[in-house]
Amino acid sequence: MNGSSTDARFEAWVAGLEGRHLADLTFAEVSRALRALSSTYVERRGGISRGAALTGAGKRAAFALFYAPLHFLLVAHSVAALASERAAPTLFDLGCGTGVAGAAWASSDRSIRRVVGIDRNPWALGEAARTYRAFDVHAQTQRGDVARVVFPRERSSIVAAFTMNELADSERDAMLSRLVQRGRDGDSVLIVEPLAGFVAPWWNRWREAFIAAGGRADEWRFRADLPPIVAKLDRAAGLDHREITGRSLWLCPRSA
């Protein structure tokens, strides 16, 4: 993250998440839900596209309190390393979830003036609206399928964090062609996914396509001071995120 103001908003945002999501659930309930959610991500990924990750208050709380801050930190780290050129002012946050990717980019890059968060889950869109407000991001949310998003004619910025893996193969293939063409036409395009290879078996083909279009592929490993609630859940669920990892694809007009 860049600057104390972003750090302060991040801390306030996490505190707000903790206050809301632990108001009606105990810590033990959320940590049990986090273990189940982690199992969904690792062992039963087929259920993610059917919404299994966000079924029930416990899983939603675990996602918002644990994975959302980790994803924010990863995207913020990636943007700080990659986005050296001025981005187009409208950022499309595809499969926005709780809005962390759009908020992380917009908080790090003053050229982003507006975020459009698109997701098909109503609960996620409500969380995204809160996230954007918490980081003073001018944003709107839209309920819809990211595979059918209509981009404007003018240049845009596009982020898809932990999203492409949830699409059907045919939809993902179509999105690859569309996003690479948008990058060639002048958009800034950032794709972020977990580092584990089994999570996205399609990654190599996407990496080759982005590099062929003048983009780049990166793997990230870095240490960050986790918010206390995230660190506590990490330990309680038997996980270990002392090191945050991920990988990204980046394509922008001057990335060649």
C-alpha positions as CSV (number, residue, x, y, z in Angstrom):
1,M,0.0,0.0,0.0
2,N,1.1,3.5,-0.7
3,G,1.0,6.1,2.0
4,S,-0.3,6.4,5.6
5,S,-3.8,7.5,4.4
6,T,-4.4,4.2,2.5
7,D,-3.0,2.3,5.5
8,A,-5.4,4.1,7.8
9,R,-8.3,3.4,5.6
10,F,-7.3,-0.2,5.4
11,E,-7.2,-0.5,9.1
12,A,-10.5,1.2,9.5
13,W,-12.1,-1.0,6.8
14,V,-10.9,-4.2,8.6
15,A,-12.1,-2.9,11.9
16,G,-15.5,-2.3,10.3
17,L,-15.6,-5.8,8.9
18,E,-14.8,-7.3,12.3
19,G,-17.5,-5.3,14.0
20,R,-20.2,-6.2,11.5
21,H,-19.4,-9.8,10.9
22,L,-18.7,-10.8,14.5
23,A,-21.8,-9.0,15.8
24,D,-23.9,-12.1,15.4
25,L,-21.3,-14.8,15.1
26,T,-18.7,-16.0,17.5
27,F,-15.0,-16.2,16.6
28,A,-15.2,-20.0,16.9
29,E,-18.1,-20.1,14.4
30,V,-16.2,-18.0,11.9
31,S,-13.0,-20.0,12.2
32,R,-14.9,-23.2,11.6
33,A,-16.5,-21.7,8.6
34,L,-13.0,-20.6,7.4
35,R,-11.8,-24.2,7.5
36,A,-14.8,-25.3,5.5
37,L,-14.2,-22.4,3.0
38,S,-10.6,-23.3,2.7
39,S,-11.6,-26.8,1.9
40,T,-13.9,-25.6,-0.8
41,Y,-11.1,-23.6,-2.4
42,V,-8.6,-26.4,-2.3
43,E,-10.5,-29.7,-2.6
44,R,-13.9,-28.9,-4.0
45,R,-13.3,-26.0,-6.4
46,G,-16.1,-27.1,-8.7
47,G,-18.5,-25.7,-6.1
48,I,-17.1,-22.2,-6.3
49,S,-18.8,-21.4,-9.6
50,R,-22.1,-22.6,-8.1
51,G,-21.7,-20.1,-5.2
52,A,-20.6,-22.7,-2.6
53,A,-18.0,-20.3,-1.2
54,L,-20.7,-17.8,-0.1
55,T,-23.4,-20.0,1.3
56,G,-24.3,-19.3,4.9
57,A,-23.4,-16.4,7.2
58,G,-20.4,-18.2,8.6
59,K,-18.7,-18.6,5.2
60,R,-19.6,-15.1,4.1
61,A,-18.1,-13.7,7.3
62,A,-14.9,-15.8,6.9
63,F,-14.6,-14.7,3.3
64,A,-15.0,-11.0,4.2
65,L,-12.8,-11.1,7.3
66,F,-10.0,-13.3,6.1
67,Y,-9.7,-13.7,2.3
68,A,-10.8,-10.1,1.4
69,P,-8.0,-8.4,3.3
70,L,-5.4,-10.9,1.9
71,H,-6.6,-10.3,-1.6
72,F,-6.5,-6.5,-1.1
73,L,-2.9,-6.7,0.1
74,L,-1.9,-8.9,-2.9
75,V,-3.6,-6.6,-5.5
76,A,-2.1,-3.5,-3.9
77,H,1.3,-5.1,-4.0
78,S,0.9,-6.0,-7.6
79,V,-0.3,-2.6,-8.7
80,A,2.5,-0.9,-6.9
81,A,5.0,-2.9,-8.8
82,L,3.3,-2.8,-12.2
83,A,1.2,0.2,-12.8
84,S,3.9,2.8,-13.5
85,E,2.0,4.2,-16.5
86,R,-1.1,6.4,-16.2
87,A,-4.2,4.1,-16.3
88,A,-7.5,5.0,-17.9
89,P,-9.8,6.7,-15.4
90,T,-12.6,4.0,-15.4
91,L,-11.7,0.7,-13.8
92,F,-13.9,-2.4,-14.4
93,D,-13.6,-4.7,-11.4
94,L,-14.7,-8.0,-12.9
95,G,-16.2,-10.6,-10.5
96,C,-15.6,-7.9,-7.9
97,G,-16.6,-10.0,-4.9
98,T,-16.3,-7.7,-1.9
99,G,-14.7,-5.0,-4.0
100,V,-11.1,-5.4,-2.8
101,A,-9.3,-5.5,-6.2
102,G,-11.0,-2.3,-7.4
103,A,-10.4,-0.6,-4.1
104,A,-6.8,-1.6,-3.9
105,W,-6.0,-0.4,-7.4
106,A,-7.9,2.9,-7.1
107,S,-6.3,3.6,-3.7
108,S,-2.9,3.2,-5.2
109,D,-3.4,5.0,-8.5
110,R,-4.9,8.5,-8.5
111,S,-5.5,8.2,-12.3
112,I,-8.4,5.9,-11.4
113,R,-11.5,8.1,-11.0
114,R,-14.3,5.6,-11.0
115,V,-14.8,1.9,-10.4
116,V,-17.5,-0.3,-11.9
117,G,-17.8,-3.5,-9.8
118,I,-19.6,-6.4,-11.5
119,D,-20.7,-9.6,-9.8
120,R,-23.6,-11.9,-9.9
121,N,-23.9,-12.4,-6.1
122,P,-26.1,-9.8,-4.4
123,W,-24.4,-10.2,-1.0
124,A,-21.0,-9.6,-2.6
125,L,-22.2,-6.5,-4.3
126,G,-23.5,-5.1,-1.0
127,E,-20.1,-5.7,0.5
128,A,-18.3,-4.2,-2.5
129,A,-20.3,-1.0,-2.1
130,R,-19.2,-0.7,1.5
131,T,-15.6,-1.5,0.6
132,Y,-15.5,1.2,-2.1
133,R,-17.0,3.8,0.3
134,A,-14.5,2.8,3.0
135,F,-11.6,3.7,0.6
136,D,-13.3,6.9,-0.7
137,V,-13.6,5.3,-4.2
138,H,-16.3,6.7,-6.5
139,A,-18.0,3.5,-7.7
140,Q,-21.1,1.8,-8.9
141,T,-22.0,-1.9,-8.7
142,Q,-23.8,-3.9,-11.3
143,R,-25.3,-7.4,-10.9
144,G,-24.3,-9.4,-14.0
145,D,-22.2,-12.1,-15.6
146,V,-18.6,-11.0,-16.2
147,A,-18.4,-13.2,-19.3
148,R,-21.0,-10.9,-20.9
149,V,-19.8,-7.5,-19.7
150,V,-20.0,-4.8,-22.4
151,F,-17.0,-2.5,-22.3
152,P,-17.2,1.1,-23.6
153,R,-15.5,2.2,-26.7
154,E,-13.1,4.5,-24.8
155,R,-10.0,3.3,-23.0
156,S,-10.6,1.6,-19.7
157,S,-8.7,-0.2,-16.9
158,I,-9.7,-3.8,-16.1
159,V,-8.9,-6.0,-13.2
160,A,-10.1,-9.6,-12.7
161,A,-8.8,-11.0,-9.4
162,F,-9.7,-14.6,-8.5
163,T,-12.4,-14.5,-11.1
164,M,-11.4,-16.1,-14.4
165,N,-11.1,-19.6,-12.8
166,E,-14.8,-19.5,-12.0
167,L,-15.9,-19.2,-15.7
168,A,-16.7,-22.2,-17.9
169,D,-13.9,-23.1,-20.3
170,S,-15.7,-21.6,-23.3
171,E,-16.4,-18.4,-21.5
172,R,-12.8,-18.1,-20.3
173,D,-11.5,-18.7,-23.8
174,A,-13.7,-15.9,-25.1
175,M,-12.6,-13.5,-22.3
176,L,-9.0,-14.2,-23.1
177,S,-9.4,-13.0,-26.6
178,R,-11.4,-10.0,-25.5
179,L,-9.0,-8.9,-22.8
180,V,-5.9,-9.3,-24.9
181,Q,-7.5,-7.2,-27.7
182,R,-8.5,-4.6,-25.1
183,G,-4.9,-4.5,-24.0
184,R,-3.6,-4.1,-27.5
185,D,-6.1,-1.3,-28.1
186,G,-4.8,0.6,-25.1
187,D,-6.5,-0.7,-22.0
188,S,-4.6,-1.6,-18.8
189,V,-5.5,-5.2,-17.9
190,L,-4.5,-7.0,-14.7
191,I,-5.4,-10.6,-13.9
192,V,-4.6,-12.0,-10.5
193,E,-4.9,-15.6,-9.3
194,P,-3.5,-17.9,-6.6
195,L,0.1,-19.1,-7.1
196,A,-0.9,-22.8,-6.8
197,G,-0.7,-24.4,-10.3
198,F,-3.7,-26.8,-9.8
199,V,-6.0,-23.9,-9.1
200,A,-5.8,-22.5,-12.7
201,P,-4.7,-25.1,-15.2
202,W,-5.4,-22.6,-18.0
203,W,-2.8,-20.2,-16.7
204,N,0.0,-21.1,-19.0
205,R,-2.0,-20.4,-22.1
206,W,-3.1,-17.1,-20.8
207,R,0.5,-16.2,-19.8
208,E,1.7,-17.0,-23.3
209,A,-1.1,-14.9,-24.9
210,F,-0.4,-11.9,-22.6
211,I,3.4,-12.1,-23.3
212,A,2.9,-12.4,-27.0
213,A,0.8,-9.3,-26.9
214,G,3.6,-7.4,-25.1
215,G,2.5,-8.0,-21.6
216,R,4.2,-9.7,-18.7
217,A,3.6,-12.4,-16.1
218,D,4.8,-12.3,-12.5
219,E,4.8,-14.4,-9.3
220,W,4.6,-12.6,-6.0
221,R,5.9,-13.6,-2.6
222,F,6.0,-11.0,0.1
223,R,5.5,-10.6,3.9
224,A,3.0,-8.1,5.2
225,D,1.8,-7.2,8.7
226,L,-1.5,-9.0,8.8
227,P,-4.4,-7.3,10.6
228,P,-4.8,-8.9,14.1
229,I,-8.2,-10.6,13.2
230,V,-6.7,-12.0,10.0
231,A,-3.7,-13.4,11.8
232,K,-5.9,-14.8,14.6
233,L,-8.1,-16.6,12.1
234,D,-5.1,-17.8,10.2
235,R,-3.8,-19.6,13.3
236,A,-7.2,-20.9,14.4
237,A,-7.9,-22.4,11.0
238,G,-4.5,-24.1,10.8
239,L,-3.4,-22.0,7.9
240,D,-0.2,-20.0,7.3
241,H,-0.3,-16.7,5.5
242,R,2.8,-15.1,7.0
243,E,3.9,-14.9,3.4
244,I,1.3,-13.7,0.9
245,T,1.6,-15.3,-2.6
246,G,0.0,-14.9,-5.9
247,R,0.6,-14.4,-9.6
248,S,-0.5,-11.9,-12.1
249,L,-0.7,-11.1,-15.8
250,W,-0.3,-7.5,-16.9
251,L,-0.9,-5.8,-20.2
252,C,-0.9,-2.1,-20.8
253,P,0.0,0.2,-23.7
254,R,3.7,0.5,-22.6
255,S,4.3,-2.8,-21.0
256,A,6.3,-4.1,-24.0
